[in-house]
Amino acid sequence: MLSITDLSIAINGQNLFLPININVETNSITVLMGNSGIGKTSILNAISGNLKYNGNIACEKHFTIFQDNNQLFPWYSIRKNLDLVCNQTYILTVRDWNLEHLLDYKPDEISGGERQRFTLIRGMYSGAKILLCDEPLSGLDSLTRYFVLKDFKNKITELNLSCLWITHDLREAKFISNNIKLLTKTKLLSIKRNISEQSFIKKLGN
């Protein structure tokens, strides 16, 4: 479980947003949305202990996955990268995601989207209880992304995990989330999963 209370983050002496509260329950995915630069990635960095903040954060063992795909050791094979941190059941998801033929390649020998999927698998089977995901599948085509998202959502429950997931894609947010939160400078809004694109854009601008 992840519990954030009265969190604020200042950059160059200016608060990015007013204090917020977020709770991510076990076996659930909370999606965090908001305009670029509002502080979504900064929240993940604060949770990870890489950024100063005010407030309280209570978080079980976590694994952070950023949009860039440079989180695998380039001198090791994909298999070695996974074996360093994962339990062996990761192979089931590798097979489900049709990636088994790439295990003995090095990260720079596969595509960015393939690296993103392996990084996500690495987080899922790392022993972490919380996954902090910053647009981790941005490099995938729509068909592959939604196949992976559907399986990932099922795996969250199977593996007894929790996830805080950042995206700019409302369709993706509706597809994967148990809860959607919209961060603005003045508040953190709870968004209904049946919200229209037009209504969402209006809230985004407030």
PLY file of the C-alpha trace (Angstrom):
ply
format ascii 1.0
element vertex 206
property float x
property float y
property float z
element edge 205
property int vertex1
property int vertex2
end_header
0.00 0.00 0.00
1.05 3.59 -0.71
-0.18 6.45 1.47
0.67 10.09 0.70
-0.46 12.80 3.11
-0.18 16.59 2.70
2.50 16.24 0.03
3.95 19.36 -1.56
7.08 19.77 -3.69
8.94 23.02 -4.31
11.25 23.66 -7.26
13.38 26.83 -7.06
11.29 27.96 -4.12
7.95 27.60 -5.91
5.42 24.92 -4.99
4.38 22.84 -7.99
0.93 22.24 -6.48
-0.96 22.67 -3.24
-0.65 19.80 -0.68
-2.29 16.58 -1.87
-3.30 13.20 -0.46
-3.14 9.94 -2.43
-3.83 6.39 -1.29
-3.13 3.39 -3.51
-4.69 0.21 -2.19
-3.28 -3.30 -2.61
-4.31 -5.07 -5.84
-5.24 -1.79 -7.50
-3.99 0.70 -10.08
-4.33 4.42 -9.46
-3.70 6.53 -12.55
-2.26 10.02 -12.10
-2.90 12.53 -14.88
-2.25 16.23 -15.39
-0.63 18.79 -17.65
3.06 18.46 -18.53
5.24 20.10 -15.88
2.61 19.96 -13.14
4.75 17.61 -11.01
3.62 14.04 -11.72
7.15 12.68 -12.24
8.35 14.75 -9.28
5.85 12.85 -7.11
7.42 9.54 -8.17
10.88 10.96 -7.45
9.73 12.07 -4.01
8.32 8.62 -3.23
11.61 7.08 -4.38
13.59 9.40 -2.08
15.28 11.26 -4.94
13.59 14.62 -4.35
12.95 16.70 -1.26
9.32 17.20 -0.28
7.05 18.32 2.53
4.43 15.98 3.98
4.38 12.28 4.71
4.88 9.27 2.44
4.34 5.71 3.68
5.34 3.19 1.05
6.21 -0.49 0.99
9.11 -1.75 -1.11
8.74 -0.14 -4.51
10.14 -0.26 -8.04
10.12 2.83 -10.29
9.78 2.53 -14.08
10.31 5.66 -16.16
9.36 6.38 -19.76
12.94 6.16 -20.97
14.12 2.63 -21.69
17.65 2.87 -20.25
16.94 1.01 -17.00
18.51 -2.27 -18.14
22.23 -2.92 -17.77
23.55 -2.67 -21.36
26.45 -5.09 -20.80
24.18 -7.96 -19.70
21.72 -10.01 -21.71
18.02 -9.48 -21.06
17.95 -12.84 -19.26
20.79 -11.77 -16.96
19.07 -8.42 -16.30
15.95 -10.25 -15.18
17.73 -12.96 -13.22
19.58 -10.33 -11.16
16.39 -9.06 -9.50
13.47 -11.34 -10.41
12.06 -14.61 -9.23
11.92 -17.21 -11.97
8.17 -16.98 -12.51
8.88 -13.96 -14.75
9.29 -16.44 -17.61
5.51 -16.98 -17.71
4.88 -13.33 -18.54
7.79 -13.25 -20.99
6.06 -16.07 -22.86
2.62 -14.47 -22.60
4.02 -11.25 -24.09
5.81 -13.15 -26.92
9.28 -12.02 -25.85
11.00 -15.31 -25.03
13.07 -15.30 -28.25
14.78 -12.06 -27.12
16.08 -13.20 -23.72
19.66 -13.75 -24.85
19.93 -10.42 -26.65
21.47 -7.34 -25.04
19.28 -4.26 -24.50
20.78 -2.31 -27.40
20.02 -5.20 -29.76
16.23 -4.96 -29.31
13.70 -2.20 -29.92
12.74 0.54 -27.44
9.26 -0.93 -27.04
10.73 -4.36 -26.29
13.04 -2.83 -23.67
10.05 -1.09 -22.09
8.17 -4.38 -21.79
11.16 -6.15 -20.24
11.65 -3.27 -17.78
8.00 -3.58 -16.76
8.40 -7.34 -16.27
11.54 -6.68 -14.22
9.53 -4.45 -11.89
6.60 -6.85 -11.62
8.78 -9.76 -10.47
11.37 -7.80 -8.45
9.73 -8.49 -5.10
8.43 -4.92 -4.90
4.96 -4.34 -3.48
4.40 -0.99 -5.25
5.10 -0.19 -8.90
5.62 3.48 -9.78
5.15 3.74 -13.53
5.79 6.88 -15.58
4.36 6.21 -19.06
6.25 2.89 -19.20
4.71 1.68 -22.49
4.86 4.88 -24.54
6.99 3.24 -27.24
4.45 0.57 -28.18
1.93 0.58 -30.99
-1.70 0.75 -29.83
-2.52 -2.93 -30.45
0.50 -4.23 -28.51
0.08 -1.65 -25.76
-3.52 -2.60 -25.00
-2.70 -6.31 -25.06
0.08 -5.69 -22.50
-2.11 -3.35 -20.42
-4.90 -5.92 -20.17
-2.51 -8.63 -19.01
-0.67 -6.23 -16.69
-3.92 -5.30 -14.94
-4.65 -8.99 -14.32
-1.10 -9.57 -13.08
-1.42 -6.76 -10.50
-4.08 -8.84 -8.75
-2.32 -12.18 -9.27
0.95 -10.86 -7.84
-0.69 -8.90 -5.00
0.80 -5.60 -6.15
-0.24 -1.95 -6.13
0.53 0.55 -8.87
0.68 4.32 -9.31
0.61 4.84 -13.09
1.22 8.12 -14.94
-0.21 8.68 -18.40
-1.45 11.52 -20.63
-3.79 9.15 -22.47
-7.35 9.25 -21.08
-8.33 6.09 -22.96
-5.41 4.24 -21.41
-6.33 5.61 -17.97
-9.91 4.36 -18.28
-8.75 0.99 -19.56
-6.25 0.19 -16.81
-7.33 2.09 -13.70
-9.26 1.39 -10.57
-9.04 5.11 -9.77
-8.12 8.16 -11.84
-6.65 11.29 -10.22
-6.15 14.60 -12.02
-3.43 16.85 -10.60
-3.76 20.63 -10.99
-1.92 23.46 -9.28
-4.72 23.94 -6.77
-6.24 20.50 -6.20
-6.21 16.77 -6.84
-9.47 15.71 -8.49
-11.03 12.26 -8.60
-12.16 11.53 -12.15
-14.99 9.17 -13.04
-14.00 6.44 -15.46
-16.93 7.30 -17.76
-15.89 10.95 -18.16
-16.02 12.31 -21.72
-12.93 13.65 -23.47
-14.52 17.10 -23.64
-15.29 17.19 -19.90
-11.81 15.94 -19.07
-10.15 18.66 -21.16
-12.27 21.26 -19.38
-11.14 19.99 -15.97
-7.53 19.85 -17.22
-7.68 23.55 -18.00
-9.09 24.60 -14.63
0 1
1 2
2 3
3 4
4 5
5 6
6 7
7 8
8 9
9 10
10 11
11 12
12 13
13 14
14 15
15 16
16 17
17 18
18 19
19 20
20 21
21 22
22 23
23 24
24 25
25 26
26 27
27 28
28 29
29 30
30 31
31 32
32 33
33 34
34 35
35 36
36 37
37 38
38 39
39 40
40 41
41 42
42 43
43 44
44 45
45 46
46 47
47 48
48 49
49 50
50 51
51 52
52 53
53 54
54 55
55 56
56 57
57 58
58 59
59 60
60 61
61 62
62 63
63 64
64 65
65 66
66 67
67 68
68 69
69 70
70 71
71 72
72 73
73 74
74 75
75 76
76 77
77 78
78 79
79 80
80 81
81 82
82 83
83 84
84 85
85 86
86 87
87 88
88 89
89 90
90 91
91 92
92 93
93 94
94 95
95 96
96 97
97 98
98 99
99 100
100 101
101 102
102 103
103 104
104 105
105 106
106 107
107 108
108 109
109 110
110 111
111 112
112 113
113 114
114 115
115 116
116 117
117 118
118 119
119 120
120 121
121 122
122 123
123 124
124 125
125 126
126 127
127 128
128 129
129 130
130 131
131 132
132 133
133 134
134 135
135 136
136 137
137 138
138 139
139 140
140 141
141 142
142 143
143 144
144 145
145 146
146 147
147 148
148 149
149 150
150 151
151 152
152 153
153 154
154 155
155 156
156 157
157 158
158 159
159 160
160 161
161 162
162 163
163 164
164 165
165 166
166 167
167 168
168 169
169 170
170 171
171 172
172 173
173 174
174 175
175 176
176 177
177 178
178 179
179 180
180 181
181 182
182 183
183 184
184 185
185 186
186 187
187 188
188 189
189 190
190 191
191 192
192 193
193 194
194 195
195 196
196 197
197 198
198 199
199 200
200 201
201 202
202 203
203 204
204 205
